[in-house]
Amino acid sequence: MLENFLPTNIIAIGVVSASVILLVYFAVKTLITANLFQQGTNLYQAEDYQGAEAAFRKVIAINSTNDVVRLLLGDTLSKQGNHTEAIALFREVINRSPKNPQAYLRLANILMQQEQTEEAQINLKQARDLLMKQRQPETAKRLSVLLDKMDAKAKVK
């Protein structure tokens, strides 16, 4: 009886130990990620865009699936004049999460700055449609007004 009890206890202790180690690992990883995200946000608000970029890149290196950080990194790159990389990031978020209206809005904003109005309008329409589906009619209405103004301006030209 004691012979069967010892291996069972060792296995149970091993499983519990492994679980605790994994729990601690993920808790530390989450804490580091949260701290870096907050640091990046603070630096962005302080207009330290290079510092914010570094912090956001570290967050992405730790958690490669975080689209919010990618959007913030794209904003940061845009503020630094790196529109090409910002556009690539926004398009990456759109490809990964096509129902994220924020990615379409941010992409449209840069495209408007670069006077690529047709492509910007396509992205604004997509964002508007998604916002309607996500029950955000006020924001969608504001986009409709903006799109109407863009259409009227295009007709004048």
N, C-alpha and C positions, 0 to 999 in steps of 0.2 A: 504494500500500500504506500509506504513512504517512497518507494522507488518511482511510482507514477506521479506522486505529488511534487517532487523536486523539479522535473523537467517542465511540468505545467506551469509552475510558479516562475521559472526562468523565462519561459516564453511570454507569459503575461507581463512580467517586469520589463522585458524587452519591448513589447508592443506599447506599453504605457510610456516608457522612456522615449521611444521614437516619436510618439505622439506629442509629448511635452516638448521635445526638441523642435519639431516642426512648428508647433504653436508659438514658441519663443522666436523662431526664425521669422515667421510671417508677422508677428507683432513688431519686431524690430524693423523689418522691411517697411511695414506700414507707417511706423513712427518716423523713420528717415524720409520716406516719400512725402508725408504730410508736412514735415518741417521744411523740406526743400521747396515744396509747392508754395507754402506760406512765404518763404524767403523770396521766391521768384515773384510772387504777387506784390510783396512789399517793394521790391526793387523796381518793378514795372511802374507802380504808383508814384515812386520817387523819381521816375524818368531815368533810372539807371538801366538802360535797355541792354547793355552788354552783360551786366551782372544778372539781369533777369533771364536773358538768353541762356547763360551758363547754368543757372539753377533749373530752368525748364528742361534743358537737354539732359541734365542729371536725372530728373524725374522720369523722363522717357526711357533713359538707359535702364532704370530700375523697373519701371512698369510700362512696357511698350504698348499696352492696349488703351492707354488713357487719352481719349480724344479731346477732352477739355484742355489738357496741357498742350496738345498739338495746336489747338486753336489759339491759345495764349502765346505760344511760341511763334506762330504765324503773325499775330498782332505785333509782337516784339520785333520780329524781323522786318515787318512793314515799317515800323517806326524808325528803324535804322536805314531804311531805303533799300533793303534787300527784298524787293518785290518778287523776284523770280522764285526764290526759295519759299517765300510766304505763300505764293500761289500754289506751288507744288504741295505744300503741307495742307492747304485747304482742300485741294483736289484729293489728296490722300485720305483725308477725313471723309469726304463725300463718297469715295470708293468704299471705304470701310464701313461707313454708317450713312447710307443714302437718305435716311429719314431725319437727319440733323439739320434743321433750317439755319442754325448759326454758321455752319460752314459755307452754305450758299450765300448768306448775307455778307460774310467777311470777304469771300471771293469776289462778289459783285462790287463791293466797296473799292477794292484794289483795281478791278477792271475799269470802274468809272474814273478813278484817278488817272489811269493810263489811257483814257478816252476810248476804251473798247466798249462802247455803249451797247452794241447789239448783244455781245456775250454777257455783259452785266445784266441786261434785261432778262435774258434767259434764266440766269441764276436767281434774279429777284422773283420772277414768276414761280420758279420751283420752290423758293422759300415761302412765298405767299401761300401756295397750294398746301405745303406741308403744315404751315401754321394754322390754316383753316381745318385741316384734318386733326390737328392736335388741340383744337378748340381754343385757339388764341385769335379770335376774330378782330379784336382791336388792332393788334399788330399787323395782321393780314390786311386790314383796311388801310392802314398807313402806307403799306407797300403798294396797294392798289392806287392810292393817290399819287405816290411817287412815280409809279409806272405810267399813269395817265399824263403827268407832267413831262416825263421823258418822251412819250409818244407825241405830245403836242409840240415839244421843242424840235423833234426830228422832222415833223411835218413842215415847220417853218423854214427849215434849212432847205 
